[in-house]
């Protein structure tokens, strides 16, 4: 496997106008401890990355539209050759915002949709009106010809809505729908008891496989659910068919589950480079090192890329090269990012045949 940065999420602000129960960065409207960096610093970081790689660059947060210079950041990134995307909760999207996003070269927008109605979604987002904001944003993106996808995060409190959210994403004209399985980091640590059980997790992945086989319009993919790649191979073999997953233009292009520190990473508002959006451990800082130096020489990244160093069932698993287990979830639950995926119920052949 070639470890090339294909997709970077960039936390350009930690400020947010919502207070979601699962927020990985525990965002608030005023983030005094983590102030936004300057536009000049944003350009310096993009210059640094562009000198080494040309990944998809997703402007994220917090809520990136809270930054008045977000359009200038996007415009500069587009000029540097990045495929610029935006991750927003949708509440601040207007006709004017859409026009500015198009002018800045935003190629794809992602929205959060965690329920099929306001009651479920607003409860998850801790904000009345959040659902209406996301639906309005989807309609405005459609109106202005900005491709958009939905990210949907699930716990026990909203898992019954999964099929309905999927259907709503289709109805609204999304390009893709990503079913997120919660990683308990940030505020997510407070809802550990709400995490979907390994058994139900497996059932959901099987449901997704059957749905994806029939889906010919919407691109679908479970996210933070690396063992789906094991499920796909198992189910396809049982069905006696070759199952071809389609790939979104703005995805990593990878065919493996967990890609943290392998094809993707997160840059936080303080300049730390983390393996992914849910992995609260820095591989280095862009104020002291170049992105290239961090990507190629970080000991953390090297460990994540050494699959032979994985422990427990993951270390013995015949699907290690296509799954890998969620390293962030392993770290959140056990304190060891090389430990086995705690929410996978698969028993590796090596262990069952002993």
Order of alpha helices (4+ residues) and beta strands (2+ residues): beta-alpha-beta-alpha-beta-alpha-beta-alpha-alpha-beta-alpha-beta-alpha-beta-alpha-beta-beta-beta-alpha-alpha-alpha-alpha-alpha
